[in-house]
């Protein structure tokens, strides 16, 4: 870049992208700045796309491993889910849920 600027200041033409630029340092620097910005934006785009795809994969793995509680209908009583209250009552009565043991 320093070579280009020094040649342009001495009045020599420089060919850039097929066009000869005569003494217009601002045009050269503007194109260089634009190319750097394009590279940075492209890099960020790839970075965020990869992270999004990876996070979606983690989300679907988590959902696949999630156990579904058939008693959960979304009802909340006294700041506690209704299915949790039923589970506490059944445990206190000595009954166990299928596949679980009372500790």
C-alpha positions as CSV (number, residue, x, y, z in Angstrom):
1,X,0.0,0.0,0.0
2,X,2.9,2.4,0.8
3,X,4.3,1.7,-2.6
4,X,1.0,2.7,-4.3
5,X,0.7,5.9,-2.3
6,X,4.3,6.9,-3.1
7,X,3.9,6.3,-6.8
8,X,0.6,8.2,-6.9
9,X,2.2,11.2,-5.1
10,X,5.0,11.3,-7.6
11,X,2.4,11.6,-10.4
12,X,2.7,8.0,-11.8
13,X,-0.4,6.1,-12.9
14,X,-1.3,2.8,-11.2
15,X,-3.5,0.1,-12.6
16,X,-6.1,-1.1,-10.2
17,X,-8.9,-3.4,-11.2
18,X,-8.2,-2.8,-14.9
19,X,-8.5,1.0,-14.5
20,X,-5.5,3.4,-14.4
21,X,-5.7,5.7,-11.4
22,X,-3.7,8.8,-11.8
23,X,-2.8,10.5,-8.5
24,X,-6.1,9.7,-6.7
25,X,-4.9,8.4,-3.4
26,X,-8.3,8.7,-1.8
27,X,-9.8,6.3,-4.4
28,X,-7.1,3.7,-3.7
29,X,-7.5,4.0,0.1
30,X,-11.3,4.0,-0.2
31,X,-11.2,0.7,-2.2
32,X,-8.7,-0.8,0.3
33,X,-10.9,0.2,3.2
34,X,-14.0,-1.2,1.5
35,X,-12.2,-4.6,0.9
36,X,-11.1,-4.8,4.5
37,X,-14.7,-4.0,5.6
38,X,-16.0,-6.7,3.3
39,X,-13.6,-9.3,4.7
40,X,-14.6,-8.4,8.3
41,X,-18.3,-8.5,7.5
42,X,-17.9,-11.8,5.7
43,X,-15.9,-13.3,8.6
44,X,-18.6,-12.2,11.1
45,X,-21.3,-13.6,9.0
46,X,-19.6,-17.0,8.9
47,X,-18.9,-16.9,12.6
48,X,-22.5,-16.1,13.6
49,X,-23.9,-18.6,11.1
50,X,-21.7,-21.4,12.4
51,X,-22.6,-20.5,16.0
52,X,-26.3,-20.5,15.2
53,X,-26.2,-23.9,13.4
54,X,-24.2,-25.4,16.4
55,X,-26.7,-23.9,18.9
56,X,-29.7,-25.3,16.9
57,X,-28.1,-28.7,17.0
58,X,-27.6,-28.5,20.8
59,X,-31.3,-27.4,21.2
60,X,-32.6,-30.4,19.2
61,X,-30.3,-32.8,21.1
62,X,-31.7,-31.3,24.4
63,X,-35.3,-31.6,23.2
64,X,-34.7,-35.2,22.1
65,X,-33.5,-36.1,25.6
66,X,-36.3,-34.3,27.4
67,X,-38.8,-36.5,29.3
68,X,-42.4,-35.6,28.8
69,X,-44.7,-35.4,31.8
70,X,-48.2,-36.2,30.8
71,X,-49.7,-34.7,33.9
72,X,-48.3,-31.3,33.2
73,X,-51.1,-29.1,31.7
74,X,-49.6,-25.8,32.7
75,X,-51.8,-25.1,35.7
76,X,-50.1,-23.2,38.5
77,X,-51.5,-23.1,42.1
78,X,-49.8,-21.2,44.9
79,X,-46.7,-20.6,42.7
80,X,-46.2,-24.3,42.0
81,X,-47.1,-26.4,39.0
82,X,-50.1,-28.7,39.5
83,X,-48.2,-31.8,38.4
84,X,-45.5,-31.1,41.0
85,X,-48.1,-30.8,43.7
86,X,-49.6,-34.1,42.7
87,X,-46.2,-35.7,42.7
88,X,-45.5,-34.4,46.2
89,X,-48.8,-35.7,47.5
90,X,-48.3,-39.1,46.0
91,X,-44.8,-39.3,47.5
92,X,-46.0,-38.3,50.9
93,X,-48.8,-40.9,50.7
94,X,-46.2,-43.6,49.9
95,X,-47.1,-44.1,46.3
96,X,-44.4,-43.9,43.7
97,X,-44.4,-42.9,40.1
98,X,-43.7,-45.6,37.5
99,X,-39.9,-46.0,37.2
100,X,-39.1,-44.1,40.4
101,X,-38.3,-45.2,44.0
102,X,-39.0,-43.3,47.2
103,X,-35.9,-42.2,49.0
